């Protein structure tokens, strides 16, 4: 099981900020198959990077198997 709560991700370039994710919540049960769909720039890859623990520069919580893994090494 993986759960994500209030995930926020912002990219910054010089004087420009882009909010890729704004408080996204979700839950995927063990054995469940899901698809993320949306237009380019909607935050699909950003969400997957966060949920797979490849990106730790975000706000919110990621819970895998009942254990909060947010910001762990």
Beta strands, then each sheet from edge to edge (+ up, - down):
strand 1: 2-13
strand 2: 16-28
strand 3: 59-64
strand 4: 67-68
sheet 1: 2+ 1- 3+ 4-
end
